[in-house]
Amino acid sequence: MGFRDILKISFLKPRRKFRLFQVEPTMNCNLKCCMCPWVNLRLPGSNMDWKTFETVARYFGEAEEVDLTGGGEPLLHPRLEEMVRQVKSAGCVVGFSTNATLLFLERAQNFLEAGLDWIAYSIDGATPATYEKVRVGASFEKVMKNIAGVQQLKERKGSKKPKTMLFFVMMKENVHELPAMVKLAKSIGIDQIVAKNLDVILKEGDDERRIFKNRGEGEIDPSVSRAVKEAQKEARDLKISLRVYELSPAEKPICEQSPLKTLFVAWDGSVSPCINLSYIQDRCYEGKWQRFPIVRFGNVATESLEAIWKKPEYRNFRKLLQERGKDPSGNLTESLIPDLSEYQERRCSSGPPQGCGVCYYLYGV
């Protein structure tokens, strides 16, 4: 090893304590999407106040990334641009998911100037009819115009940032348009497509919308399999990244959210391992409605984030996941691995924390 190699190692940034903070700017939304799990949980004026945000921001230096997304539409928060700037000033990667209805050109310009690293558009139809049936209250034409504006700003600036993603929630109403969605994404300059399942089911009727199969339910609908395969072929041909979530459950020791090095802060300052545990009490899992207590370990309005993280009950929660993530030799796996496929066949030696065992995230769908 040469002197220059030693210098490189010396100046490498140490890995930060947390991989991700998910911070919810607002629970409010301007749409009424047919499958939205959060619609019945919204309260008037549920925006994160600036004092709460600044309290959380003190710890951004310990996180690699901050996702400014929650159960609402982030663009409804009047100071979202300032939030992005503050995250960037702490040296974190930052982005958010949006329905893009309010992403007007001037505001998009502000986000580019603030250093936004990524943005994910929630679009659940490749045609106006399907999209507007799902995203009730939105205009397909206006959303496409807003997205095109972001792309034009990137090209004018000669920048690859923000990385653009398209989130497509696969349901019986729209999965047939997944191949067309790939073509559309490519035509509007999207970098990556993520086809997700309707995996958070809190309302009557939504369980009938899902396309994935619960354990013991038999084969996937052939029309669904065809749509997915065609979309994957289109993605290969067009050279665009496409991730399709699994359509059959397979239990993993730790879900992709991995609460070992991530956490969720709700708009009111409540701290939870993830958004699902923060809000979900009654949920439908494998065709049955079940009730579980909400899991919140504290609130940054009354105690420090560090103190919350170190609470015995929070430690015990993480310990259960750590035990499940041990390899056969007894060593702990990495706290968060983006691709957890290697875990799928590993036998879990212990049960998950309460609430996690009836969450589809733990089963990879």
N, C-alpha and C positions, 0 to 999 in steps of 0.2 A: 504493500500500500504506500503510495507516494504522499508527499507533503500536501499537494492539492486535494487529495482524497480526504486527508485528515481535516483540512479546513472545511470541506463540504459537510462532513459529519458534525463538526463543531457548531456550524451555523444552522443546522437543521432545526426547525421549530419542534419543540417537544409536542407530542400528541396531547390534545386537550382532553380534559376529564370527560366531557360529554360529546357524543357525536351529533346530537340534534336537540334543540329546543323547538317545540311547536307552540307558538304563541298566538292565541286567538284575538285578533283585533276587535271582532264584533260577532255577535250571534244573529244580527239582523240580516235580512236578505230582501232583495227587490223582486224575486221571482217565487213562484209556487210550483216547483218541479213535482211531477207526479209521484216520484219515488223518494223524495227527500225524507230522510229519517228524522231531521231536526225540526221540521215545520211546527210540530205541536209543543216544542220545548222553548220556543222563543218568547222573550219578554220585551215589552217596549223599552227602547233606549238602552239596549244591552251592548253598549260600546265600552271597550277598555278605556278607562280614564288615563290621562298622561302620567299621573303620579304612580299608578300601578305599573305602567309600562317601564317607567324609569327605574322602578324598584327591581324589576326583572332584568333590565338592561345592565345593571351592575355586574351581572354574572355572564354576560355574553362572551367575555374574554376566556371563559372556560369551555365554550362550545365551538365546535367546528362549523355548524350550520344552524340557521334559524329559519323555520318555515312559518310565515305569517298567515297561516290559514287555520280556520276552525270550522264551526258549524254554520257560519254566515258568509256573506260576500265581503271580502276584505276591502274592496274599493268604496264601501259605504263609510269606512272610517275616514274622517276628514284629514287626519294627520298620517296617513299610511306612508306617504313619501318620506316624511321625517323619520318614521320608524325604520324604513329601509336604510336611510343615511346613518342612523345611529348603529344599526347592526353592522354596516360596512365599516364604520369607524372602529369597531371592535375586532376587525379582521376576520369576520365570519362570511361564509357563503350565505346568500339570502334569496328567497323567492316566495311566491305565493300562488295559490290556485284561484281562478276567477271565472265567472260566467262571461266576462268580457263585454257585457252590455254597457258598462260605464267607462270603458277604457278608451276615452276620447283622445285625439291626437296630442293635445297639449299635455294631458296627464301622462300619456305614454312617454312623451319627451322627458318629463320630469323624472320618471323612473329610470330611464336610460342614463340620465345625467347623475342620478343618485347611485348608480353602480349595480342595479338589479342583475343578479346572476342567472336566474331562471324564472320562467312564468309558465303556468300550466292552464290551458283553456279547457273548461268543461263543456264538451259538445257531444250530444248523444244522438245525433242524426246527421246523415249526409245530404238530406233533402229538407227544404223548408217545412214540408208537411209533418214529417216525423220529428224533426227537431222541435218545432213549436208545440207539438202535442206533448212532448216530454218536458221541455223547458217552458212551462206556462208563464206567459208574460214577456217573453223575449222575441226579438225579431232576428231571424236567421240572416237576413240581408245586412242589418246593421252590425251584427256581430262579425260577419265576414269582413265588412268594411273596417271595423276597428282592428282586427287582426292584421289586415293588409297594411294598415297604418304603421303598426309596430314593425313589420317587416321592411317597409320603406325607410323608416328611421334607422334601422340597423344597416341597411345597404348604404344609405347616405353617409352614415358614420364610418362605414367600413368595419363594422364590429360583428363578432359572432355572439355577443351577449346582448340581451339575455337569451339563454338557450330556451327554445320554445317546445313545449310538450302539449299533447292533446289527450285529455282523459275522456274515455268513452265508456259509460256504464252499460254493460251488455244486459239486455232484457229481452223478453219475448217480443216486445213491440218494435225493437230496433236492430237486433243482432243480424238480421238479413242485410243491413246496410253497412256492415263492418268492412267488406271489401271496397265499397264505394268510399267509405270514410278514409281508407288508406290513400286512395287516389286524390281525394280532396285535400288531405293533409299535405301530401307532396306538392300539390299545385299552389298552396298558400304558404309554402316555406317552412312547415313544421319540421323540427328536428327529430322528434320521437313521439310515438303513439303508445299509449297504455290503455289496453282494453280490460277494464275491471269488471268484477261481478257486483251484482246488487247484494252485498254481503252484510249490510247493517239493516235489519228488518224490524222496524218498530211500529208499523202501521198495518191495520187489517188490509188484506188484499195484496200486499207487496210480496208475500211468499209465493204467490202464483206467478209473479213476474220473473222470478229467477230462472236462469237457464242451466245452472250447474246442478248436479245431482247430489243429494245427501247420501250418506252411507246406506247401502242396501236398497237403493231405489232403482237399480238397473242401469241400462245403457243411456248415454247421452243422445238426445234427439238427433237423428241423422242430418236434418236441415241445419242444425247448429254446428255440427262438426264440419259440414261442407262450407258454411260461411267462414269459419275460422281458418280452415285450410286454404280457401281461396284468398282470404286476407293475407295470410302468411306468404303465399306465393306472390301476391301483388307487392308486398313489402320487399321481398327479395329482388323482384324484377326492377322495382323503382329505387332500390337501394335506400330505403328508409327504415329506421329502427322501429320494430313493433314488438311489444310485450303483451302476450295474452295470458291472463291468469288461468290457473288450472280449473278444469270443470268437474273434477272429482276430488273429494277431500283426502288429504294425507296428513296425519298429525305430525307436528314438528315440536321439538323441545322448546323452541323460542320462536315467536312470530316475527315477521319482518319489522314490526314496530319496535321490537326489542327494548323493553323498559329498563334494561340494565345500564344503558348509556343514553337514554332519551327520556324526555318528560314532556308533559302537556300542561300549559298554563291557560286556564279559561279566562274569558274577558273580565270576570270579577276577581281574578287573582288566585282562584283555587288551583291547587297543584295535584295532578294525577299522573299515573303511568302512561295513559293515552287518552285520547278524546272519548273513545267508547266507554271506558270505565268511569270517566268523569260525568257522563250524562245518562247512560243507558241503565234503566231499571227494569222495565218490561221489554223483553225481546223475544222474537220467534227464532227458534233454533231447531233444526231438523223437524219442522212441522209442528212443534209444540211451543206454546207461550209459557215463558218462565220469568220469574222475578228474582233479581239479585240486588243487593245493596250497592249504591253508588260508592265508588272508591276514590276518595279525596283525602290526602294526607295533611293538608294544611292550606293556609292562604298567605300570600306574600304581603297582604295588607297588615297582618298582625304578627308575622314572624319571618325570619330570613329564609331564603330558599335553601341555604346550606343547612339550617336547623331542620327544615322539613325533610330534606334528603336523608339526614342522619337519624330520623326517628326510628325507634325499634320496629314499629309496625311496617314502615317502608322498607327497612333492611330485611325483614322477614319475607316480605313480598318478593324482593329481588333474590333472596337466598333460594326460594323455591324454584325460580327460573334457572339460577346458576346450577343447582343440583340436576335439573333436567338436561342442562347443556353439557354435562361432563361426558367426556369420551370414555371408552371402556378402560383406559389406563388410569382413570381418575382425575385427569387433568381438565381444567376448565377450558372451554372453547373461547374464542374471541367473543367479546360482549355483543358485537353486532357484525354480522357478515351479510352484505347486501344480497347475495345469492345463497339461500339456505337449503338448496336442493340436496346437498350432501347429508343433511340431517334427516331426510324423509324416511330412510330405512332404519334409522337408529331407534332402538327401543328406549322409551322413556322410563326411567326407573322410579319416578314419582309423579304425582298428580300436579296439575297446574294450579296457580292461585285461583281463589274464588272469582268467578266471572269470566276468567280466561278460557275455561274448558268448554264454555258454550258460546265462544266467539269464533266466527269463521276465519278470522285472521290466523288463528293457531293451526288451521288446517290447510292453509295455502290457497284457498279458492278466492 
